Amino acid sequence: MSTDIDRAFRLLVADDPLTAAERMLMHLAASHRARDAALLGRMGGELRAVPLSRVSPLPLRRMAELHEALPTHEAALREGHLAMAGDCALVPLLEGGELVGVAVLEAPEDRLIDVHSAFTLALAKAIVSWRATRAAAGAPLGESVPLAAHQRRRQEMLELLNRNEWNITRVAHIMGTTRRTVYMRMERYEIRRERVPRTLKPRFAGVE
């Protein structure tokens, strides 16, 4: 019977480190019967969402909640302790004593997660290898975005909509785009359209 190390090694062997990290995360999620999963990697001093092609990103609301919860749990994570943020398990990924990332398992049925398993150690190595590969190529670290930026952009969109009484045509004009794009942005940032009484305004209420 194969050991955990053997299985982890097979998952780690991939064309690129990001694919290996994705495989490892999917294995962890399946092993603990998690509803969803995400991977955060430390880049530029911040924990950012790592772009994965086969794992859908968590909803913006959930990402914002994680951003607020991380400072509270970061000390414990740095020491290698599992943390819970609501129904999300935060699994520390350590390499050489450094917190290089966090595996997020949403609503895992099995919460007996070994933070020092072969799979979490291999996932940490995959993140480090991916960072090094991208840096050596002079390429940006994917399209990962600081968690705080999600909340900031959502707030900016909400303010623009509120200033213009949720008039989608007006907002699209200010943004220099189409109504469809505005609706897509609202969906991306999980903004539900509100119906508000209209007042007569002679000009657009764009960004000052």
N, CA, C and O of each residue as an XYZ file, in Angstrom:
832
protein
N       0.853     -1.204      0.000
C       0.000      0.000      0.000
C       0.883      1.247      0.000
O       1.843      1.349      0.765
N       0.545      2.167     -0.855
C       1.348      3.387     -0.974
C       1.239      4.228      0.284
O       0.192      4.260      0.932
N       2.307      4.898      0.622
C       2.293      5.810      1.758
C       1.795      7.170      1.300
O       1.693      7.439      0.104
N       1.480      8.038      2.287
C       1.059      9.397      1.954
C       2.147     10.123      1.173
O       1.856     10.898      0.263
N       3.398      9.869      1.532
C       4.510     10.531      0.844
C       4.554     10.113     -0.622
O       4.792     10.937     -1.505
N       4.323      8.822     -0.875
C       4.309      8.340     -2.258
C       3.203      9.016     -3.056
O       3.423      9.458     -4.184
N       2.001      9.096     -2.459
C       0.870      9.714     -3.164
C       1.126     11.202     -3.377
O       0.832     11.745     -4.442
N       1.671     11.849     -2.363
C       1.958     13.275     -2.494
C       2.982     13.520     -3.595
O       2.870     14.483     -4.354
N       3.980     12.642     -3.676
C       5.006     12.795     -4.703
C       4.398     12.677     -6.102
O       4.752     13.431     -7.008
N       3.484     11.728     -6.265
C       2.868     11.555     -7.574
C       2.041     12.783     -7.960
O       2.025     13.190     -9.122
N       1.360     13.362     -6.978
C       0.576     14.564     -7.261
C       1.472     15.756     -7.544
O       1.117     16.639     -8.325
N       2.638     15.778     -6.904
C       3.542     16.905     -7.053
C       4.234     16.910     -8.409
O       4.647     17.966     -8.886
N       4.366     15.752     -9.030
C       5.009     15.665    -10.333
C       4.035     16.192    -11.388
O       3.033     15.547    -11.697
N       4.336     17.352    -11.927
C       3.463     17.980    -12.918
C       4.309     18.837    -13.840
O       5.495     19.059    -13.596
N       3.673     19.317    -14.911
C       4.400     20.139    -15.863
C       4.851     21.459    -15.247
O       5.872     22.012    -15.657
N       4.122     21.960    -14.292
C       4.496     23.211    -13.641
C       4.027     23.184    -12.192
O       3.106     22.439    -11.856
N       4.647     23.983    -11.330
C       4.312     23.967     -9.903
C       2.863     24.341     -9.613
O       2.264     23.832     -8.666
N       2.295     25.238    -10.436
C       0.919     25.664    -10.182
C      -0.057     24.514    -10.399
O      -1.031     24.365     -9.662
N       0.216     23.704    -11.419
C      -0.623     22.520    -11.650
C      -0.495     21.553    -10.489
O      -1.484     20.961    -10.056
N       0.723     21.390     -9.982
C       0.946     20.519     -8.832
C       0.187     21.032     -7.610
O      -0.433     20.254     -6.885
N       0.239     22.350     -7.385
C      -0.462     22.944     -6.248
C      -1.964     22.726     -6.381
O      -2.651     22.441     -5.400
N      -2.457     22.862     -7.587
C      -3.885     22.678     -7.831
C      -4.307     21.238     -7.518
O      -5.331     21.009     -6.873
N      -3.514     20.282     -7.978
C      -3.810     18.871     -7.713
C      -3.816     18.593     -6.209
O      -4.688     17.893     -5.695
N      -2.825     19.158     -5.519
C      -2.705     18.933     -4.087
C      -3.903     19.516     -3.345
O      -4.446     18.882     -2.440
N      -4.317     20.733     -3.730
C      -5.455     21.378     -3.078
C      -6.725     20.569     -3.304
O      -7.512     20.370     -2.378
N      -6.927     20.099     -4.542
C      -8.116     19.303     -4.850
C      -8.117     18.009     -4.039
O      -9.170     17.553     -3.592
N      -6.950     17.426     -3.853
C      -6.852     16.198     -3.052
C      -7.221     16.483     -1.599
O      -7.972     15.719     -0.993
N      -6.698     17.577     -1.033
C      -7.017     17.921      0.347
C      -8.515     18.166      0.520
O      -9.120     17.704      1.488
N      -9.107     18.899     -0.431
C     -10.541     19.203     -0.355
C     -11.363     17.919     -0.400
O     -12.311     17.752      0.367
N     -10.992     17.013     -1.306
C     -11.728     15.753     -1.429
C     -11.537     14.880     -0.192
O     -12.485     14.248      0.275
N     -10.321     14.843      0.337
C     -10.016     14.008      1.502
C     -10.826     14.415      2.733
O     -11.213     13.572      3.542
N     -11.075     15.711      2.863
C     -11.789     16.205      4.043
C     -13.224     16.614      3.719
O     -13.898     17.258      4.523
N     -13.678     16.227      2.529
C     -15.062     16.459      2.102
C     -15.463     17.926      2.280
O     -16.510     18.246      2.845
N     -14.594     18.799      1.780
C     -14.862     20.242      1.845
C     -15.805     20.642      0.717
O     -15.771     20.062     -0.368
N     -16.635     21.625      0.981
C     -17.582     22.103     -0.020
C     -16.873     22.865     -1.138
O     -17.272     22.805     -2.301
N     -15.825     23.574     -0.765
C     -15.062     24.365     -1.736
C     -13.665     24.567     -1.182
O     -13.391     24.239     -0.027
N     -12.788     25.105     -2.005
C     -11.413     25.314     -1.555
C     -10.800     26.488     -2.296
O     -11.253     26.877     -3.373
N      -9.759     27.040     -1.692
C      -9.010     28.128     -2.318
C      -7.583     28.057     -1.807
O      -7.302     27.437     -0.781
N      -6.698     28.694     -2.533
C      -5.286     28.692     -2.154
C      -4.783     30.119     -2.085
O      -4.945     30.896     -3.026
N      -4.169     30.455     -0.957
C      -3.562     31.764     -0.774
C      -2.059     31.578     -0.713
O      -1.564     30.670     -0.045
N      -1.337     32.437     -1.409
C       0.114     32.376     -1.386
C       0.682     33.712     -0.949
O       0.122     34.765     -1.254
N       1.804     33.664     -0.228
C       2.417     34.922      0.219
C       3.250     35.486     -0.911
O       4.228     34.883     -1.353
N       2.835     36.678     -1.376
C       3.529     37.353     -2.469
C       3.648     38.822     -2.122
O       2.654     39.489     -1.835
N       4.875     39.320     -2.150
C       5.078     40.717     -1.811
C       4.663     41.043     -0.391
O       4.226     42.159     -0.108
N       4.795     40.073      0.505
C       4.449     40.320      1.897
C       2.991     40.121      2.228
O       2.617     40.187      3.399
N       2.145     39.879      1.227
C       0.719     39.704      1.455
C       0.268     38.318      1.054
O       0.860     37.686      0.178
N      -0.789     37.847      1.705
C      -1.422     36.604      1.289
C      -2.421     36.942      0.197
O      -3.364     37.701      0.418
N      -2.211     36.377     -0.977
C      -3.074     36.666     -2.116
C      -3.696     35.380     -2.650
O      -3.159     34.285     -2.485
N      -4.836     35.552     -3.290
C      -5.482     34.407     -3.930
C      -4.637     33.960     -5.117
O      -4.307     34.762     -5.990
N      -4.292     32.689     -5.142
C      -3.499     32.130     -6.240
C      -4.447     31.698     -7.356
O      -5.395     30.956     -7.095
N      -4.218     32.139     -8.586
C      -5.119     31.783     -9.692
C      -4.951     30.325    -10.093
O      -3.858     29.899    -10.466
N      -6.025     29.572    -10.018
C      -6.016     28.157    -10.382
C      -7.049     27.918    -11.476
O      -8.179     28.398    -11.381
N      -6.675     27.192    -12.497
C      -7.568     27.020    -13.652
C      -8.711     26.050    -13.392
O      -9.789     26.207    -13.965
N      -8.499     25.047    -12.540
C      -9.520     24.023    -12.335
C     -10.277     24.181    -11.025
O     -11.190     23.410    -10.730
N      -9.895     25.178    -10.247
C     -10.579     25.441     -8.977
C     -11.189     26.831     -9.059
O     -10.477     27.823     -9.211
N     -12.512     26.897     -8.956
C     -13.194     28.193     -9.054
C     -12.859     29.053     -7.844
O     -12.780     28.544     -6.726
N     -12.660     30.361     -8.057
C     -12.360     31.233     -6.919
C     -13.548     31.315     -5.973
O     -14.698     31.209     -6.400
N     -13.271     31.504     -4.698
C     -14.349     31.668     -3.736
C     -15.097     32.969     -4.030
O     -14.512     33.903     -4.577
N     -16.377     33.042     -3.677
C     -17.132     34.279     -3.886
C     -16.453     35.462     -3.212
O     -15.766     35.315     -2.201
N     -16.659     36.626     -3.789
C     -16.018     37.834     -3.266
C     -16.346     38.051     -1.791
O     -15.478     38.446     -1.012
N     -17.595     37.794     -1.408
C     -17.987     37.984     -0.009
C     -17.147     37.117      0.913
O     -16.698     37.565      1.968
N     -16.938     35.871      0.505
C     -16.135     34.950      1.305
C     -14.676     35.410      1.365
O     -14.037     35.319      2.413
N     -14.150     35.906      0.235
C     -12.775     36.392      0.210
C     -12.616     37.598      1.135
O     -11.605     37.736      1.824
N     -13.634     38.474      1.140
C     -13.579     39.645      2.016
C     -13.588     39.221      3.486
O     -12.880     39.800      4.310
N     -14.394     38.208      3.807
C     -14.446     37.704      5.179
C     -13.091     37.125      5.595
O     -12.638     37.318      6.723
N     -12.455     36.412      4.660
C     -11.146     35.839      4.953
C     -10.122     36.934      5.192
O      -9.288     36.832      6.092
N     -10.189     37.989      4.377
C      -9.251     39.100      4.544
C      -9.371     39.713      5.936
O      -8.368     40.069      6.554
N     -10.592     39.832      6.418
C     -10.799     40.405      7.741
C     -10.337     39.456      8.845
O      -9.882     39.896      9.901
N     -10.456     38.156      8.595
C     -10.131     37.168      9.631
C      -8.642     36.847      9.707
O      -8.149     36.484     10.775
N      -7.920     36.972      8.602
C      -6.519     36.544      8.569
C      -5.628     37.206      9.619
O      -4.841     36.505     10.256
N      -5.712     38.528      9.832
C      -4.831     39.127     10.846
C      -5.020     38.510     12.229
O      -4.066     38.403     13.000
N      -6.248     38.105     12.541
C      -6.529     37.502     13.837
C      -5.844     36.149     13.988
O      -5.406     35.786     15.080
N      -5.754     35.408     12.895
C      -5.243     34.041     12.954
C      -3.793     33.892     12.482
O      -3.220     32.808     12.599
N      -3.199     34.951     11.959
C      -1.891     34.794     11.323
C      -0.815     34.311     12.288
O       0.045     33.518     11.904
N      -0.849     34.775     13.528
C       0.165     34.332     14.498
C       0.077     32.818     14.706
O       1.097     32.129     14.731
N      -1.143     32.310     14.854
C      -1.334     30.864     15.042
C      -0.916     30.100     13.793
O      -0.316     29.029     13.884
N      -1.235     30.655     12.627
C      -0.870     29.995     11.377
C       0.645     29.927     11.229
O       1.183     28.916     10.777
N       1.336     31.004     11.611
C       2.800     31.031     11.518
C       3.434     29.960     12.413
O       4.523     29.459     12.130
N       2.733     29.623     13.488
C       3.244     28.604     14.399
C       2.822     27.201     13.962
O       3.138     26.213     14.626
N       2.107     27.124     12.842
C       1.729     25.814     12.318
C       0.438     25.254     12.863
O       0.215     24.044     12.818
N      -0.431     26.136     13.387
C      -1.689     25.672     13.958
C      -2.845     25.889     12.981
O      -2.921     26.916     12.307
N      -3.730     24.915     12.919
C      -4.946     25.047     12.125
C      -5.832     26.115     12.758
O      -5.906     26.214     13.983
N      -6.507     26.915     11.928
C      -7.412     27.938     12.442
C      -8.747     27.826     11.707
O      -8.811     27.336     10.580
N      -9.803     28.286     12.362
C     -11.127     28.295     11.751
C     -11.605     29.732     11.644
O     -11.579     30.482     12.620
N     -12.044     30.108     10.446
C     -12.645     31.428     10.212
C     -14.067     31.162      9.742
O     -14.304     30.901      8.563
N     -15.004     31.230     10.670
C     -16.368     30.830     10.339
C     -16.382     29.336     10.086
O     -15.937     28.553     10.925
N     -16.896     28.937      8.920
C     -16.904     27.511      8.588
C     -15.745     27.129      7.680
O     -15.740     26.042      7.102
N     -14.766     28.015      7.550
C     -13.593     27.739      6.717
C     -12.409     27.305      7.574
O     -12.064     27.958      8.559
N     -11.798     26.202      7.183
C     -10.576     25.757      7.838
C      -9.394     26.407      7.140
O      -9.269     26.325      5.918
N      -8.523     27.053      7.912
C      -7.320     27.695      7.380
C      -6.139     26.788      7.707
O      -5.749     26.653      8.867
N      -5.578     26.174      6.679
C      -4.497     25.208      6.858
C      -3.168     25.887      6.537
O      -2.936     26.251      5.384
N      -2.288     26.068      7.525
C      -1.014     26.757      7.265
C      -0.107     25.914      6.373
O      -0.020     24.695      6.526
N       0.563     26.582      5.445
C       1.517     25.930      4.555
C       2.891     26.511      4.869
O       3.181     27.658      4.528
N       3.725     25.721      5.516
C       5.015     26.186      6.006
C       6.153     25.571      5.221
O       6.131     24.390      4.873
N       7.152     26.401      4.949
C       8.358     25.932      4.273
C       9.546     26.625      4.933
O       9.671     27.847      4.868
N      10.417     25.841      5.567
C      11.560     26.421      6.255
C      11.174     27.365      7.367
O      11.878     28.340      7.629
N      10.056     27.086      8.029
C       9.608     27.936      9.129
C       8.846     29.165      8.688
O       8.376     29.933      9.527
N       8.712     29.369      7.379
C       8.000     30.543      6.850
C       6.591     30.145      6.420
O       6.385     29.095      5.811
N       5.623     31.004      6.747
C       4.258     30.791      6.278
C       4.189     31.254      4.827
O       4.094     32.452      4.559
N       4.236     30.307      3.891
C       4.270     30.658      2.469
C       2.889     30.679      1.850
O       2.712     31.174      0.737
N       1.899     30.141      2.567
C       0.557     30.132      2.023
C      -0.440     29.544      2.998
O      -0.092     29.092      4.089
N      -1.693     29.564      2.571
C      -2.779     29.010      3.373
C      -3.734     28.278      2.438
O      -4.182     28.832      1.434
N      -4.038     27.043      2.775
C      -5.062     26.306      2.037
C      -6.382     26.538      2.765
O      -6.485     26.296      3.968
N      -7.383     27.004      2.035
C      -8.688     27.291      2.624
C      -9.654     26.185      2.222
O      -9.906     25.972      1.036
N     -10.190     25.487      3.211
C     -11.178     24.437      2.959
C     -12.509     24.901      3.533
O     -12.645     25.078      4.744
N     -13.490     25.098      2.654
C     -14.785     25.616      3.089
C     -15.677     24.473      3.565
O     -15.918     23.506      2.841
N     -16.158     24.607      4.791
C     -17.091     23.659      5.398
C     -16.645     22.208      5.266
O     -17.403     21.377      4.765
N     -15.421     21.886      5.711
C     -14.994     20.482      5.627
C     -15.770     19.617      6.624
O     -15.920     19.985      7.789
N     -16.256     18.480      6.163
C     -16.969     17.565      7.067
C     -15.982     16.933      8.046
O     -16.304     16.705      9.212
N     -14.787     16.656      7.559
C     -13.745     16.079      8.404
C     -12.766     17.190      8.779
O     -11.993     17.659      7.943
N     -12.810     17.607     10.053
C     -11.959     18.715     10.490
C     -10.677     18.245     11.170
O      -9.929     19.056     11.717
N     -10.423     16.936     11.137
C      -9.168     16.409     11.689
C      -8.105     16.498     10.601
O      -7.750     15.504      9.967
N      -7.612     17.711     10.405
C      -6.671     17.994      9.322
C      -5.256     18.043      9.883
O      -4.964     18.814     10.797
N      -4.397     17.226      9.335
C      -2.998     17.188      9.763
C      -2.225     18.264      8.999
O      -1.963     18.128      7.804
N      -1.868     19.329      9.706
C      -1.193     20.447      9.047
C       0.249     20.103      8.675
O       0.897     20.851      7.943
N       0.751     18.981      9.176
C       2.123     18.571      8.866
C       2.148     17.318      7.980
O       3.149     16.603      7.931
N       1.039     17.065      7.287
C       0.988     15.878      6.430
C       1.873     16.071      5.206
O       2.292     17.183      4.886
N       2.146     14.960      4.530
C       2.957     15.018      3.311
C       2.301     15.922      2.267
O       2.990     16.562      1.472
N       0.966     15.973      2.275
C       0.259     16.753      1.261
C       0.389     18.254      1.510
O       0.596     19.024      0.572
N       0.267     18.671      2.776
C       0.402     20.108      3.051
C       1.850     20.557      2.858
O       2.097     21.664      2.378
N       2.808     19.706      3.230
C       4.220     20.049      3.031
C       4.544     20.152      1.540
O       5.277     21.047      1.118
N       3.994     19.233      0.747
C       4.232     19.268     -0.694
C       3.547     20.470     -1.334
O       4.071     21.052     -2.283
N       2.380     20.841     -0.817
C       1.672     22.016     -1.339
C       2.474     23.284     -1.073
O       2.544     24.166     -1.929
N       3.079     23.378      0.106
C       3.929     24.529      0.419
C       5.117     24.593     -0.534
O       5.474     25.668     -1.015
N       5.730     23.440     -0.808
C       6.872     23.405     -1.729
C       6.448     23.818     -3.136
O       7.207     24.475     -3.848
N       5.244     23.436     -3.536
C       4.749     23.803     -4.865
C       4.584     25.320     -4.981
O       4.892     25.903     -6.020
N       4.100     25.952     -3.919
C       3.937     27.407     -3.938
C       5.295     28.090     -4.041
O       5.470     29.021     -4.827
N       6.254     27.627     -3.245
C       7.598     28.217     -3.280
C       8.216     28.041     -4.665
O       8.818     28.971     -5.203
N       8.068     26.859     -5.235
C       8.617     26.582     -6.561
C       7.957     27.453     -7.621
O       8.625     27.944     -8.531
N       6.650     27.644     -7.505
C       5.926     28.490     -8.470
C       6.408     29.932     -8.386
O       6.634     30.574     -9.412
N       6.565     30.443     -7.168
C       7.051     31.819     -7.002
C       8.432     31.973     -7.627
O       8.702     32.951     -8.325
N       9.308     30.994     -7.370
C      10.678     31.069     -7.883
C      10.698     30.992     -9.411
O      11.461     31.705    -10.063
N       9.858     30.128     -9.975
C       9.796     29.978    -11.430
C       9.335     31.268    -12.092
O       9.910     31.700    -13.091
N       8.296     31.881    -11.534
C       7.779     33.135    -12.096
C       8.797     34.268    -11.951
O       8.974     35.075    -12.863
N       9.458     34.316    -10.804
C      10.441     35.378    -10.576
C      11.622     35.238    -11.528
O      12.124     36.234    -12.049
N      12.070     33.992    -11.759
C      13.206     33.756    -12.653
C      12.873     34.150    -14.088
O      13.740     34.580    -14.849
N      11.592     33.991    -14.442
C      11.157     34.336    -15.804
C      10.834     35.819    -15.933
O      10.533     36.300    -17.025
N      10.896     36.538    -14.825
C      10.565     37.956    -14.851
C       9.095     38.208    -15.093
O       8.704     39.280    -15.557
N       8.278     37.210    -14.776
C       6.843     37.325    -15.025
C       6.117     37.658    -13.728
O       6.580     37.306    -12.643
N       4.956     38.351    -13.843
C       4.164     38.622    -12.645
C       3.612     37.323    -12.091
O       3.469     36.344    -12.823
N       3.304     37.307    -10.824
C       2.804     36.094    -10.188
C       1.337     35.882    -10.543
O       0.445     36.042     -9.710
N       1.114     35.519    -11.798
C      -0.245     35.249    -12.256
C      -1.107     36.489    -12.189
O      -0.611     37.610    -12.303
N      -2.394     36.286    -12.003
C      -3.331     37.394    -11.909
C      -3.860     37.505    -10.491
O      -4.957     38.011    -10.255
N      -3.064     37.026     -9.559
C      -3.513     37.058     -8.181
C      -3.646     38.493     -7.714
O      -2.868     39.365     -8.102
N      -4.635     38.723     -6.882
C      -4.950     40.071     -6.427
C      -4.984     40.073     -4.905
O      -5.550     39.157     -4.308
N      -4.390     41.086     -4.254
C      -4.485     41.145     -2.803
C      -5.943     41.074     -2.368
O      -6.816     41.659     -3.008
N      -6.206     40.348     -1.267
C      -7.586     40.199     -0.830
C      -8.228     41.551     -0.551
O      -9.417     41.733     -0.810
N      -7.456     42.502     -0.023
C      -8.012     43.814      0.294
C      -8.510     44.520     -0.963
O      -9.459     45.302     -0.896
N      -7.885     44.257     -2.102
C      -8.271     44.933     -3.341
C      -9.672     44.540     -3.767
O     -10.394     45.364     -4.328
N     -10.075     43.300     -3.515
C     -11.426     42.871     -3.872
C     -12.458     43.747     -3.175
O     -13.384     44.261     -3.803
N     -12.283     43.906     -1.871
C     -13.234     44.691     -1.096
C     -13.203     46.151     -1.523
O     -14.249     46.794     -1.603
N     -12.008     46.684     -1.800
C     -11.908     48.085     -2.208
C     -12.629     48.334     -3.526
O     -13.363     49.313     -3.660
N     -12.422     47.446     -4.504
C     -13.056     47.623     -5.806
C     -14.565     47.475     -5.720
O     -15.310     48.171     -6.409
N     -15.008     46.560     -4.866
C     -16.449     46.405     -4.674
C     -17.043     47.685     -4.100
O     -18.094     48.141     -4.548
N     -16.361     48.270     -3.099
C     -16.841     49.497     -2.480
C     -16.869     50.651     -3.473
O     -17.805     51.451     -3.474
N     -15.838     50.737     -4.323
C     -15.805     51.796     -5.334
C     -16.981     51.666     -6.295
O     -17.597     52.660     -6.681
N     -17.286     50.419     -6.678
C     -18.407     50.180     -7.594
C     -19.723     50.559     -6.930
O     -20.582     51.181     -7.554
N     -19.878     50.183     -5.667
C     -21.104     50.520     -4.937
C     -21.291     52.032     -4.827
O     -22.398     52.538     -5.005
N     -20.218     52.743     -4.536
C     -20.306     54.205     -4.408
C     -20.707     54.850     -5.729
O     -21.511     55.782     -5.754
N     -20.144     54.350     -6.821
C     -20.494     54.898     -8.136
C     -21.963     54.643     -8.448
O     -22.642     55.527     -8.970
N     -22.456     53.463     -8.142
C     -23.862     53.139     -8.371
C     -24.770     54.005     -7.505
O     -25.787     54.511     -7.980
N     -24.409     54.173     -6.243
C     -25.237     54.973     -5.341
C     -25.275     56.439     -5.760
O     -26.328     57.076     -5.716
N     -24.110     56.980     -6.173
C     -24.072     58.385     -6.579
C     -24.936     58.638     -7.808
O     -25.426     59.749     -8.014
N     -25.116     57.620     -8.608
C     -25.885     57.771     -9.840
C     -27.224     57.043     -9.782
O     -27.789     56.666    -10.809
N     -27.720     56.853     -8.552
C     -29.059     56.317     -8.301
C     -29.304     54.994     -9.005
O     -30.422     54.696     -9.425
N     -28.230     54.194     -9.129
C     -28.315     52.868     -9.741
C     -28.809     52.921    -11.188
O     -29.447     51.992    -11.683
N     -28.499     54.019    -11.836
C     -28.822     54.154    -13.259
C     -27.680     53.498    -14.043
O     -26.604     54.078    -14.188
N     -27.925     52.288    -14.543
C     -26.875     51.502    -15.170
C     -26.342     52.177    -16.434
O     -25.144     52.129    -16.711
N     -27.238     52.805    -17.196
C     -26.804     53.494    -18.414
C     -25.851     54.635    -18.074
O     -24.844     54.840    -18.751
N     -26.178     55.370    -17.025
C     -25.345     56.498    -16.604
C     -23.988     56.007    -16.105
O     -22.951     56.580    -16.439
N     -24.003     54.947    -15.309
C     -22.753     54.389    -14.784
C     -21.870     53.878    -15.923
O     -20.655     54.077    -15.914
N     -22.490     53.219    -16.904
C     -21.729     52.721    -18.050
C     -21.088     53.879    -18.806
O     -19.956     53.756    -19.274
N     -21.797     55.006    -18.933
C     -21.258     56.181    -19.622
C     -20.042     56.725    -18.874
O     -19.027     57.058    -19.484
N     -20.154     56.811    -17.553
C     -19.052     57.327    -16.742
C     -17.827     56.418    -16.856
O     -16.696     56.896    -16.944
N     -18.063     55.111    -16.853
C     -16.968     54.149    -16.913
C     -16.420     53.993    -18.330
O     -15.367     53.387    -18.530
N     -17.141     54.545    -19.319
C     -16.708     54.408    -20.703
C     -16.840     52.989    -21.211
O     -16.009     52.509    -21.983
N     -17.903     52.315    -20.764
C     -18.103     50.932    -21.152
C     -19.566     50.687    -21.471
O     -20.321     51.642    -21.657
N     -19.979     49.444    -21.539
C     -21.356     49.089    -21.896
C     -22.145     48.683    -20.659
O     -21.579     48.362    -19.614
N     -23.461     48.705    -20.803
C     -24.332     48.258    -19.709
C     -24.017     46.809    -19.335
O     -24.013     46.447    -18.158
N     -23.755     45.989    -20.348
C     -23.466     44.577    -20.097
C     -22.236     44.422    -19.210
O     -22.214     43.586    -18.307
N     -21.207     45.239    -19.475
C     -19.998     45.178    -18.667
C     -20.281     45.585    -17.229
O     -19.737     44.996    -16.295
N     -21.136     46.597    -17.048
C     -21.499     47.027    -15.690
C     -22.189     45.889    -14.943
O     -21.893     45.626    -13.778
N     -23.113     45.217    -15.633
C     -23.810     44.098    -14.995
C     -22.834     42.962    -14.657
O     -22.966     42.307    -13.623
N     -21.862     42.740    -15.535
C     -20.872     41.693    -15.278
C     -20.018     42.048    -14.065
O     -19.677     41.181    -13.260
N     -19.671     43.345    -13.941
C     -18.895     43.774    -12.773
C     -19.717     43.596    -11.489
O     -19.196     43.181    -10.454
N     -20.997     43.917    -11.581
C     -21.865     43.761    -10.414
C     -21.952     42.299    -10.006
O     -21.946     41.977     -8.818
N     -22.033     41.421    -10.988
C     -22.085     39.993    -10.683
C     -20.766     39.528    -10.074
O     -20.745     38.742     -9.126
N     -19.670     40.027    -10.634
C     -18.343     39.634    -10.124
C     -18.168     40.037     -8.677
O     -17.609     39.285     -7.878
N     -18.651     41.240     -8.333
C     -18.481     41.735     -6.974
C     -19.691     41.442     -6.089
O     -19.807     41.969     -4.983
N     -20.600     40.582     -6.599
C     -21.772     40.157     -5.837
C     -22.582     41.344     -5.336
O     -22.918     41.428     -4.155
N     -22.891     42.256     -6.246
C     -23.696     43.428     -5.925
C     -25.084     43.217     -6.512
O     -25.237     43.078     -7.725
N     -26.085     43.193     -5.657
C     -27.463     43.046     -6.114
C     -28.028     44.409     -6.465
O     -27.837     45.379     -5.731
N     -28.721     44.476     -7.585
C     -29.244     45.765     -8.028
C     -30.340     46.249     -7.102
O     -31.226     45.483     -6.725
N     -30.281     47.506     -6.740
C     -31.287     48.117     -5.892
C     -32.174     49.040     -6.709
O     -31.733     49.668     -7.672
N     -33.422     49.104     -6.305
C     -34.366     50.036     -6.921
C     -34.512     51.227     -5.988
O     -34.969     51.085     -4.854
N     -34.124     52.397     -6.469
C     -34.196     53.594     -5.631
C     -34.987     54.666     -6.350
O     -34.989     54.714     -7.580
N     -35.672     55.541     -5.589
C     -36.415     56.649     -6.220
C     -35.465     57.556     -6.987
O     -34.398     57.915     -6.490
N     -35.853     57.915     -8.176
C     -35.020     58.777     -9.001
C     -35.306     60.252     -8.694
O     -36.454     60.635     -8.467
N     -34.252     61.071     -8.690
C     -34.399     62.518     -8.590
C     -33.840     63.112     -9.866
O     -33.048     62.475    -10.559
N     -34.246     64.317    -10.175
C     -33.764     64.959    -11.391
C     -32.394     65.557    -11.146
O     -32.233     66.463    -10.328
N     -31.412     65.042    -11.861
C     -30.058     65.560    -11.734
C     -29.591     66.011    -13.103
O     -29.685     65.252    -14.068
N     -29.090     67.232    -13.204
C     -28.723     67.765    -14.514
C     -27.421     67.220    -15.061
O     -27.139     67.420    -16.242
N     -26.610     66.538    -14.260
C     -25.315     66.094    -14.741
C     -24.973     64.730    -14.130
O     -25.605     64.273    -13.178
N     -23.959     64.105    -14.710
C     -23.513     62.825    -14.196
C     -22.767     63.047    -12.895
O     -22.044     64.028    -12.721
N     -22.965     62.103    -11.988
C     -22.261     62.174    -10.700
C     -21.079     61.225    -10.737
O     -21.067     60.204    -10.051
N     -20.106     61.562    -11.527
C     -18.938     60.701    -11.689
C     -17.964     60.845    -10.550
O     -18.253     61.484     -9.538
N     -16.821     60.251    -10.726
C     -15.789     60.324     -9.708
C     -15.199     61.717     -9.703
O     -14.815     62.241    -10.748
N     -15.125     62.317     -8.524
C     -14.598     63.689     -8.424
C     -13.139     63.747     -8.825
O     -12.535     64.820     -8.801
